[in-house]
């Protein structure tokens, strides 16, 4: 098996409304030269995974996660923020603060 992209600070992001999971994390190395070390990457849909080995396969890539892999369930709105680069932990907090601001306006 070839490893394409190695990441850390990884999250498995599950989006039940879309019936997909993706892997999100900070790039250590990308052997295909697509991603820059230190930048985030959000994969396409995971088609298979070995959670024990922290190996995640998408249609065109194999990702290896180093360190702890956190799991998060995201709404479609949160997922839209995540794929644009927002940390999965921050997406829900951001949307809650936006909603709170809307509710305090008269």
HUWOQUI-V928670 format. One record per helix or strand of 2 or more residues. SS is the DSSP state (H for helix, E for strand). FROM is the first residue (numbers start at 0). LEN is the number of residues. Records with the same first field share a line. If there is no record, write none. Layout:
SS->FROM-LEN  FROM-LEN
This chain:
E->4-11  19-11  39-3  47-3  54-3  61-4  68-5
H->15-3  75-8  87-17
